[in-house]
């Protein structure tokens, strides 16, 4: 008790002394004010143009363009804006506006939902004005507040006032303050890129497998380059940008980079997003033998042992043919697994998901041929490839690459022998996600695509390949020799290359080792005879 009283007295005396000498101590102890850390050379909170109420995205862009006069014009020339790309090799017109996949299938007639990931405002139908500069969304890539959102269903527009959506649902989407967000713009980040790319296919980690929200602040084990406590690469560190044009392409990827390290300031036409652009073609300084492997094997094959490693499962299959079921009360069904992950939805069908997935492997030369709406395809027991990955062991351009191969079943026109683009998203009566009626959803989607529809539909099994290039593991966790050099190793299905151990033949091995043994026996026997002969000669 006495000890406690003494402590209290000391505290009170100290407090009184501090109060008496407070002004002097305050001046002496006051730390130097740290400068505000900015990601740009301008403090946008000081700009009068941004100190007002913005009721729409285009109003913000108009203010941005007052200073950044050429930005919108640069954006207009990019794939991120046009969602269209002419492949110079295959001559196919590709891009999100055109291709069909086996996830959400197509943006046709589903614009208002899909374009929440477009770098623009107001793309609600095929009549979107691609020439409008004020339709460019600056905030999608340059927000640093973390508060910028573009909900599906609003054609790429942010919601600035509390809004019930869908109408009559009782669900309220909170409005965001565009003025505060506009005053906190800066360089792109993993968060801004990931807002769309982590959520491709309709959810976190669904599509790519090697990109999900675990990359927002990953550990070294998840990605050695993006490690938030280490190198802390942003997407733009590798995908270097010039005039808003981002390096790298899913339509014409660089499968084999022979150009070597890209020196800053040196003109070149190489892709800065490849491993070789930083690490060179012979990166193994202490293991020269591994550099010989690197002439045929992509870096990613050994250095990304598994994908979906960040605790977020990726979808591996999607069966649209089972969609449309209702419960006994006529309501939509949602089923989940033991981990709470959705495995069936009435509006989408059956899914399978997985984590820590070993990739499949294939020869790949960067040439990708897509199956488009205009292509005739025959239904068979074999899966129809949505994209054919070109490559062979003998073309001199191919490397062995890791792939996520996504398998599904999707609508198909058995008369016209073509894929189908259904109208899925939307609160109207023809949207499949609302009415679960293919006979209403398909004609609307096909009309919007401008493709013929026979009036009959079936389902066809498909597969789609995605090269794996993110989630690079620490070098200590790269694949060991036995992962491939074994009878049933990772490269068991790769043809056109000899792999020791995998390709060993017991009969040939026995014959070969017998020859080696007999050769050694002959050498030692001959040597022994020479020694004996020499001794006899000397004696």
C-alpha positions as CSV (number, residue, x, y, z in Angstrom):
1,X,0.0,0.0,0.0
2,X,2.8,2.4,1.0
3,X,4.6,1.4,-2.3
4,X,1.6,2.3,-4.4
5,X,1.1,5.6,-2.6
6,X,4.7,6.5,-3.2
7,X,4.3,5.8,-7.0
8,X,1.2,8.0,-7.2
9,X,3.0,10.8,-5.4
10,X,5.9,10.7,-7.8
11,X,3.6,10.7,-10.8
12,X,1.7,13.8,-9.4
13,X,4.9,15.6,-8.6
14,X,6.3,14.9,-12.0
15,X,3.1,16.1,-13.7
16,X,3.2,19.4,-11.7
17,X,6.9,19.9,-12.6
18,X,6.1,19.2,-16.3
19,X,3.2,21.7,-16.2
20,X,5.5,24.4,-14.7
21,X,8.2,23.9,-17.2
22,X,5.9,22.9,-20.1
23,X,6.5,25.6,-22.6
24,X,10.3,25.2,-22.5
25,X,10.1,21.4,-22.7
26,X,7.6,21.6,-25.5
27,X,9.9,23.7,-27.6
28,X,12.9,21.5,-26.9
29,X,11.1,18.2,-27.4
30,X,9.1,19.1,-30.5
31,X,10.3,16.8,-33.3
32,X,10.9,18.2,-36.8
33,X,7.9,18.0,-39.0
34,X,8.3,15.2,-41.6
35,X,7.6,16.2,-45.1
36,X,4.4,14.8,-46.6
37,X,5.4,11.8,-48.7
38,X,3.8,12.1,-52.2
39,X,3.9,9.8,-55.1
40,X,3.9,12.7,-57.6
41,X,5.6,16.1,-57.9
42,X,2.3,17.9,-57.3
43,X,0.0,18.1,-54.2
44,X,-3.4,17.8,-55.8
45,X,-5.2,19.0,-52.6
46,X,-3.9,22.5,-53.4
47,X,-5.5,22.6,-56.9
48,X,-8.5,24.9,-57.0
49,X,-9.9,22.9,-60.0
50,X,-10.3,19.9,-57.7
51,X,-11.8,21.8,-54.7
52,X,-15.4,21.5,-55.7
53,X,-18.2,19.0,-55.8
54,X,-18.1,16.5,-58.7
55,X,-21.3,14.7,-59.5
56,X,-19.9,12.4,-62.2
57,X,-16.7,10.9,-63.5
58,X,-16.5,13.0,-66.7
59,X,-16.6,16.1,-64.5
60,X,-13.4,15.0,-62.8
61,X,-11.8,14.1,-66.1
62,X,-12.6,17.6,-67.5
63,X,-10.7,19.1,-64.5
64,X,-7.8,16.7,-65.1
65,X,-7.5,17.6,-68.7
66,X,-7.1,21.3,-67.9
67,X,-3.5,20.5,-67.0
68,X,-2.9,17.0,-68.5
69,X,-3.9,18.1,-71.9
70,X,-2.6,15.1,-73.9
71,X,-3.5,12.3,-71.5
72,X,-6.9,11.3,-72.9
73,X,-5.6,11.3,-76.5
74,X,-2.9,8.9,-75.4
75,X,-5.4,6.6,-73.6
76,X,-7.5,6.5,-76.8
77,X,-4.7,4.7,-78.6
78,X,-4.4,1.9,-76.0
79,X,-5.9,-1.6,-75.6
80,X,-7.1,-0.6,-72.2
81,X,-9.4,1.9,-73.9
82,X,-10.3,0.2,-77.2
83,X,-10.7,-3.3,-75.9
84,X,-9.7,-4.2,-79.4
85,X,-6.5,-5.5,-80.9
86,X,-5.4,-6.7,-84.4
87,X,-3.0,-9.6,-84.0
88,X,-0.3,-8.9,-86.7
89,X,0.6,-12.6,-86.9
90,X,-2.9,-14.2,-87.1
91,X,-4.7,-11.2,-88.5
92,X,-7.5,-11.9,-86.0
93,X,-9.4,-8.9,-84.5
94,X,-9.2,-9.6,-80.7
95,X,-9.7,-7.7,-77.5
96,X,-12.3,-7.9,-74.8
97,X,-14.8,-6.4,-77.1
98,X,-14.5,-9.3,-79.5
99,X,-13.2,-12.5,-77.9
100,X,-15.3,-15.2,-76.3
101,X,-14.1,-17.0,-73.2
102,X,-15.4,-19.9,-71.0
103,X,-15.8,-17.7,-67.8
104,X,-18.5,-15.0,-68.2
105,X,-18.4,-15.7,-71.9
106,X,-18.7,-12.2,-73.6
107,X,-19.3,-8.5,-73.0
108,X,-21.9,-8.3,-75.8
109,X,-25.2,-7.2,-74.3
110,X,-23.6,-7.2,-70.9
111,X,-21.7,-3.9,-71.2
112,X,-23.2,-2.2,-68.1
113,X,-21.7,-4.9,-65.9
114,X,-18.5,-5.8,-67.7
115,X,-17.4,-2.2,-68.3
116,X,-17.0,-1.5,-64.6
117,X,-13.4,-2.6,-65.4
118,X,-13.1,-0.3,-68.5
119,X,-10.9,2.9,-68.2
120,X,-13.9,4.9,-69.2
121,X,-17.4,6.2,-68.3
122,X,-20.8,5.3,-69.8
123,X,-20.1,2.3,-72.0
124,X,-23.6,0.8,-71.8
125,X,-24.1,-0.5,-75.3
126,X,-22.4,-0.8,-78.7
127,X,-22.9,3.0,-79.3
128,X,-20.3,4.1,-76.8
129,X,-18.4,7.2,-77.9
130,X,-14.8,6.2,-78.0
131,X,-13.7,9.6,-79.3
132,X,-14.9,11.5,-76.2
133,X,-12.0,12.7,-74.0
134,X,-14.2,13.3,-71.0
135,X,-15.3,9.6,-71.1
136,X,-11.8,8.6,-70.1
137,X,-11.5,7.5,-66.4
138,X,-8.3,8.9,-64.9
139,X,-9.2,7.7,-61.4
140,X,-9.4,4.0,-62.2
141,X,-5.6,3.9,-62.5
142,X,-4.5,6.9,-60.5
143,X,-6.5,6.7,-57.3
144,X,-4.4,6.4,-54.2
145,X,-7.2,6.7,-51.6
146,X,-8.4,3.2,-52.0
147,X,-12.0,4.5,-51.9
148,X,-12.7,4.6,-55.6
149,X,-15.2,2.0,-56.8
150,X,-17.2,1.4,-60.0
151,X,-19.9,-1.2,-59.2
152,X,-21.1,-3.6,-61.9
153,X,-24.3,-2.5,-63.5
154,X,-23.5,1.2,-63.9
155,X,-21.6,1.1,-67.2
156,X,-18.3,2.1,-65.7
157,X,-19.7,5.1,-63.8
158,X,-18.9,5.6,-60.1
159,X,-21.9,6.1,-57.7
160,X,-21.8,9.5,-56.1
161,X,-25.1,9.3,-54.1
162,X,-26.5,6.5,-52.1
163,X,-28.4,4.3,-54.6
164,X,-30.6,1.3,-54.3
165,X,-29.4,-1.3,-56.7
166,X,-30.9,-3.4,-58.2
167,X,-34.0,-1.2,-57.9
168,X,-36.4,-2.7,-55.4
169,X,-33.8,-5.0,-53.9
170,X,-33.3,-3.0,-50.7
171,X,-29.5,-3.1,-51.2
172,X,-27.9,0.3,-51.0
173,X,-24.6,1.2,-52.7
174,X,-22.9,4.0,-50.8
175,X,-22.0,7.1,-52.8
176,X,-18.3,8.1,-52.9
177,X,-16.8,11.6,-52.7
178,X,-15.1,12.2,-56.0
179,X,-13.6,15.5,-54.9
180,X,-11.6,13.8,-52.1
181,X,-10.5,11.0,-54.4
182,X,-9.5,13.4,-57.2
183,X,-7.2,15.3,-54.7
184,X,-5.4,12.0,-53.9
185,X,-4.2,10.9,-57.3
186,X,-0.8,9.5,-58.0
187,X,1.1,6.7,-59.7
188,X,-0.5,3.4,-60.4
189,X,-0.1,0.6,-57.9
190,X,-0.8,-3.0,-57.4
191,X,-4.2,-2.0,-55.9
192,X,-5.3,0.1,-58.9
193,X,-4.2,-2.5,-61.5
194,X,-5.5,-5.3,-59.3
195,X,-9.0,-3.7,-58.9
196,X,-9.7,-5.2,-62.3
197,X,-6.9,-7.8,-63.0
198,X,-7.2,-9.6,-59.7
199,X,-11.0,-10.0,-60.2
200,X,-11.1,-11.1,-63.8
201,X,-13.8,-13.7,-64.5
202,X,-16.2,-12.4,-61.9
203,X,-14.3,-12.7,-58.7
204,X,-11.0,-12.6,-56.7
205,X,-8.5,-15.0,-58.3
206,X,-11.1,-16.6,-60.6
207,X,-9.5,-16.3,-64.0
208,X,-5.7,-16.1,-64.0
209,X,-4.6,-18.1,-61.0
210,X,-1.4,-16.2,-60.6
211,X,-3.1,-12.9,-59.9
212,X,-5.4,-12.3,-57.0
213,X,-5.8,-9.9,-54.0
214,X,-3.0,-11.6,-52.1
215,X,-0.6,-9.7,-54.4
216,X,-1.8,-6.4,-53.0
217,X,0.7,-6.8,-50.1
218,X,2.3,-10.1,-50.6
219,X,5.0,-11.9,-48.7
220,X,8.3,-13.0,-50.3
221,X,7.0,-16.5,-50.5
222,X,4.0,-15.4,-52.6
223,X,6.0,-13.2,-55.0
224,X,9.6,-12.4,-54.6
225,X,9.4,-9.2,-56.7
226,X,6.2,-7.8,-55.2
227,X,7.1,-8.7,-51.7
228,X,5.7,-5.7,-49.7
229,X,8.6,-5.8,-47.2
230,X,11.2,-6.4,-49.8
231,X,11.6,-5.3,-53.5
232,X,7.9,-4.1,-53.4
233,X,7.5,-4.0,-57.2
234,X,4.4,-2.4,-58.5
235,X,2.9,-3.8,-61.7
236,X,4.4,-0.8,-63.5
237,X,7.9,-1.8,-62.5
238,X,7.8,-4.6,-65.1
239,X,5.0,-3.5,-67.3
240,X,6.7,-0.2,-68.1
241,X,4.4,2.4,-69.7
242,X,5.0,4.9,-72.4
243,X,2.3,7.5,-73.2
244,X,-0.1,5.4,-71.2
245,X,0.6,2.3,-73.3
246,X,1.3,-0.6,-70.9
247,X,3.9,-3.2,-72.0
248,X,2.8,-6.8,-72.1
249,X,0.0,-8.6,-74.0
250,X,-2.2,-11.6,-73.5
251,X,-2.8,-11.7,-77.2
252,X,0.8,-11.6,-78.4
253,X,2.9,-12.5,-75.4
254,X,6.7,-12.8,-75.7
255,X,7.4,-16.5,-75.2
256,X,11.1,-16.4,-76.0
257,X,13.1,-13.2,-75.4
258,X,16.4,-13.2,-77.3
259,X,17.0,-9.5,-76.9
260,X,18.7,-9.7,-73.5
261,X,18.8,-7.1,-70.8
262,X,17.2,-3.8,-71.6
263,X,19.5,-1.0,-70.7
264,X,17.8,2.2,-69.6
265,X,18.2,4.9,-72.2
266,X,19.0,2.5,-75.0
267,X,16.5,2.4,-77.8
268,X,15.0,-1.1,-78.4
269,X,11.8,-2.9,-79.4
270,X,11.9,-5.6,-76.8
271,X,9.3,-6.3,-74.2
272,X,10.3,-4.8,-70.8
273,X,8.0,-7.2,-68.9
274,X,10.0,-10.4,-69.6
275,X,12.3,-12.0,-67.1
276,X,15.2,-11.7,-69.6
277,X,14.7,-7.9,-69.8
278,X,16.2,-7.7,-66.3
279,X,18.0,-11.1,-65.7
280,X,19.5,-11.8,-69.1
281,X,19.5,-15.1,-70.9
282,X,22.2,-16.6,-68.7
283,X,21.2,-15.6,-65.2
284,X,22.7,-18.6,-63.3
285,X,26.2,-17.4,-62.5
286,X,27.2,-20.4,-60.3
287,X,25.2,-23.1,-62.1
288,X,26.1,-22.8,-65.7
289,X,24.3,-26.1,-66.5
290,X,21.0,-24.3,-65.6
291,X,21.7,-21.7,-68.3
292,X,21.5,-24.5,-70.9
293,X,18.1,-25.4,-69.5
294,X,17.1,-21.8,-70.0
295,X,17.4,-22.1,-73.8
296,X,14.4,-24.4,-73.9
297,X,12.6,-23.8,-70.6
298,X,10.9,-20.6,-69.6
299,X,12.1,-19.1,-66.4
300,X,8.5,-19.3,-65.0
301,X,8.5,-23.1,-65.4
302,X,11.1,-23.6,-62.6
303,X,10.5,-20.5,-60.6
304,X,6.7,-20.7,-60.2
305,X,6.2,-24.2,-58.8
306,X,2.5,-23.6,-58.0
307,X,0.0,-20.8,-58.5
308,X,-2.9,-19.6,-56.4
309,X,-0.4,-19.7,-53.5
310,X,-1.8,-16.7,-51.5
311,X,-4.6,-18.4,-49.7
312,X,-7.2,-17.5,-52.4
313,X,-8.6,-20.3,-54.6
314,X,-8.8,-20.0,-58.3
315,X,-11.5,-21.6,-60.5
316,X,-10.4,-24.6,-62.5
317,X,-13.7,-25.6,-64.1
318,X,-17.0,-23.9,-64.9
319,X,-20.0,-25.8,-66.2
320,X,-22.7,-23.6,-67.6
321,X,-24.8,-26.6,-68.6
322,X,-26.0,-27.1,-65.0
323,X,-27.1,-23.5,-64.5
324,X,-30.8,-22.6,-64.2
325,X,-31.9,-24.9,-61.3
326,X,-34.3,-23.6,-58.6
327,X,-35.1,-24.8,-55.2
328,X,-38.5,-26.2,-54.2
329,X,-39.7,-22.6,-53.6
330,X,-38.6,-21.5,-57.1
331,X,-35.7,-19.5,-55.7
332,X,-32.1,-19.4,-56.9
333,X,-29.7,-21.9,-55.3
334,X,-26.2,-21.2,-53.9
335,X,-24.1,-24.1,-52.6
336,X,-20.8,-23.7,-50.8
337,X,-18.0,-26.1,-49.8
338,X,-16.5,-26.5,-46.3
339,X,-14.4,-23.4,-46.7
340,X,-17.4,-21.2,-47.7
341,X,-16.5,-21.1,-51.4
342,X,-19.3,-21.1,-53.9
343,X,-19.4,-24.4,-55.9
344,X,-22.8,-23.9,-57.5
345,X,-25.0,-21.0,-58.4
346,X,-28.3,-21.2,-60.3
347,X,-27.2,-18.3,-62.5
348,X,-23.8,-19.7,-63.3
349,X,-23.7,-23.5,-62.8
350,X,-21.1,-25.7,-61.2
351,X,-17.5,-24.7,-60.3
352,X,-14.4,-26.5,-59.0
353,X,-11.7,-24.4,-57.2
354,X,-8.2,-25.1,-56.1
355,X,-5.2,-23.6,-54.3
356,X,-1.4,-24.3,-54.7
357,X,-2.0,-25.7,-58.1
358,X,0.8,-27.3,-60.2
359,X,0.7,-25.9,-63.7
360,X,0.3,-27.9,-66.8
361,X,3.2,-27.5,-69.3
362,X,3.4,-26.9,-73.1
363,X,5.7,-25.7,-75.9
364,X,4.7,-22.1,-76.5
365,X,6.0,-19.7,-79.1
366,X,3.8,-16.7,-78.4
367,X,1.4,-17.4,-81.2
368,X,-2.2,-17.6,-79.9
369,X,-5.1,-18.4,-82.2
370,X,-8.6,-17.7,-80.8
371,X,-11.9,-19.4,-81.6
372,X,-14.2,-16.6,-82.5
373,X,-18.0,-16.4,-83.1
374,X,-17.4,-16.5,-86.8
375,X,-15.5,-19.8,-86.6
376,X,-17.2,-23.1,-87.3
377,X,-16.6,-25.8,-84.7
378,X,-17.6,-29.4,-84.4
379,X,-18.8,-30.8,-81.1
380,X,-16.9,-34.0,-80.1
381,X,-15.6,-35.8,-77.1
382,X,-12.5,-33.6,-77.3
383,X,-12.6,-30.2,-75.8
384,X,-12.7,-27.2,-78.1
385,X,-9.8,-24.9,-77.4
386,X,-11.0,-21.3,-76.9
387,X,-7.4,-20.3,-77.6
388,X,-4.7,-22.5,-79.3
389,X,-1.3,-22.0,-77.9
390,X,1.2,-22.3,-80.8
391,X,4.5,-24.0,-80.3
392,X,6.7,-27.0,-81.1
393,X,10.1,-28.3,-80.0
394,X,11.6,-27.7,-83.5
395,X,10.5,-24.2,-84.5
396,X,13.3,-22.4,-82.8
397,X,10.9,-19.9,-81.1
398,X,9.2,-22.1,-78.5
399,X,9.9,-22.6,-74.8
400,X,8.3,-25.0,-72.3
401,X,5.8,-22.8,-70.4
402,X,3.6,-23.3,-67.3
403,X,-0.1,-22.9,-68.0
404,X,-3.3,-22.7,-66.2
405,X,-5.7,-24.7,-68.3
406,X,-9.3,-23.8,-67.5
407,X,-12.0,-26.2,-68.6
408,X,-15.7,-25.6,-68.9
409,X,-19.0,-26.2,-70.8
410,X,-20.7,-23.3,-72.4
411,X,-23.6,-22.6,-74.8
412,X,-23.2,-23.7,-78.4
413,X,-25.3,-23.4,-81.6
414,X,-25.5,-27.0,-83.0
415,X,-27.0,-25.8,-86.3
416,X,-24.6,-22.9,-87.1
417,X,-21.8,-24.8,-85.3
418,X,-20.6,-21.8,-83.4
419,X,-20.2,-20.5,-79.9
420,X,-22.9,-18.4,-78.3
421,X,-22.8,-15.1,-76.5
422,X,-25.8,-15.0,-74.1
423,X,-27.2,-12.0,-72.3
424,X,-26.4,-12.8,-68.7
425,X,-26.0,-9.6,-66.6
426,X,-28.8,-7.1,-66.1
427,X,-32.0,-6.5,-64.3
428,X,-34.2,-6.8,-67.4
429,X,-36.4,-9.8,-68.1
430,X,-34.0,-11.3,-70.7
431,X,-30.9,-11.4,-68.5
432,X,-30.2,-15.0,-67.6
433,X,-28.9,-14.2,-64.2
434,X,-32.4,-12.9,-63.4
435,X,-34.7,-15.2,-65.2
436,X,-32.6,-18.4,-65.7
437,X,-34.1,-18.7,-69.2
438,X,-31.7,-19.5,-72.0
439,X,-34.4,-19.1,-74.6
440,X,-34.7,-15.5,-73.7
441,X,-31.1,-14.7,-72.9
442,X,-29.4,-16.2,-76.0
443,X,-31.3,-14.4,-78.8
444,X,-30.6,-11.0,-77.2
445,X,-26.9,-11.7,-76.7
446,X,-26.5,-13.0,-80.3
447,X,-28.3,-10.0,-81.8
448,X,-26.1,-7.6,-79.9
449,X,-23.0,-9.6,-81.2
450,X,-24.3,-9.3,-84.8
451,X,-24.0,-13.1,-85.2
452,X,-26.6,-15.5,-86.6
453,X,-28.5,-17.7,-84.2
454,X,-30.5,-20.8,-85.3
455,X,-32.8,-20.7,-82.4
456,X,-31.4,-24.0,-81.0
457,X,-28.7,-24.3,-78.4
458,X,-26.6,-27.1,-76.8
459,X,-23.5,-27.1,-74.6
460,X,-20.0,-27.8,-75.7
461,X,-16.9,-28.6,-73.7
462,X,-14.1,-26.1,-74.0
463,X,-10.7,-25.3,-72.5
464,X,-8.7,-22.1,-72.3
465,X,-5.0,-21.7,-71.6
466,X,-3.4,-19.0,-69.5
467,X,0.4,-18.6,-69.3
468,X,1.5,-18.4,-65.7
469,X,4.0,-15.5,-65.0
470,X,3.3,-14.0,-61.6
471,X,3.8,-15.4,-58.1
472,X,7.5,-16.0,-58.6
473,X,8.8,-18.0,-55.6
474,X,12.2,-17.3,-53.9
475,X,15.0,-19.1,-55.6
476,X,15.4,-21.6,-52.7
477,X,11.9,-22.8,-53.6
478,X,12.4,-23.2,-57.3
479,X,11.8,-26.7,-58.7
480,X,14.5,-29.3,-57.9
481,X,15.9,-31.6,-60.6
482,X,13.8,-34.6,-59.6
483,X,10.6,-32.7,-60.3
484,X,11.2,-33.2,-64.0
485,X,13.9,-35.8,-64.2
486,X,11.7,-38.7,-63.1
487,X,9.4,-41.1,-64.9
488,X,6.2,-39.3,-63.9
489,X,7.6,-35.8,-63.4
490,X,6.1,-32.5,-64.3
491,X,7.2,-32.7,-67.9
492,X,6.0,-36.2,-68.5
493,X,3.7,-35.0,-71.3
494,X,6.3,-32.8,-73.1
495,X,7.4,-34.3,-76.4
496,X,10.4,-33.6,-78.7
497,X,13.1,-33.3,-76.0
498,X,15.2,-35.9,-74.2
499,X,15.0,-35.7,-70.5
500,X,17.4,-38.0,-68.5
501,X,15.7,-40.4,-66.2
502,X,12.2,-39.7,-67.7
503,X,13.3,-41.2,-71.1
504,X,15.6,-43.9,-69.8
505,X,15.1,-47.4,-71.2
506,X,15.9,-50.3,-68.9
507,X,17.1,-52.5,-71.8
508,X,19.3,-49.8,-73.2
509,X,20.5,-48.8,-69.8
510,X,21.5,-52.4,-69.0
511,X,23.3,-52.7,-72.3
512,X,25.0,-49.3,-71.9
513,X,26.2,-50.0,-68.4
514,X,27.3,-53.5,-69.5
515,X,29.5,-51.9,-72.2
516,X,30.9,-49.4,-69.6
517,X,31.6,-52.3,-67.2
518,X,33.3,-54.4,-69.9
519,X,35.3,-51.4,-71.1
520,X,36.5,-50.6,-67.6
521,X,37.2,-54.3,-67.1
522,X,39.2,-54.3,-70.3
523,X,41.1,-51.2,-69.3
524,X,42.0,-52.6,-65.9
525,X,42.8,-56.0,-67.3
526,X,45.1,-54.5,-69.9
527,X,46.8,-52.4,-67.3
528,X,47.3,-55.4,-65.0
529,X,48.8,-57.4,-67.8
530,X,51.2,-54.6,-68.6
531,X,52.3,-54.4,-65.0
532,X,52.8,-58.2,-64.7
533,X,54.7,-58.2,-68.0
534,X,56.9,-55.3,-66.9
535,X,57.8,-57.0,-63.7
536,X,58.7,-60.3,-65.5
537,X,60.8,-58.3,-67.9
538,X,62.8,-56.6,-65.1
539,X,63.3,-59.9,-63.2
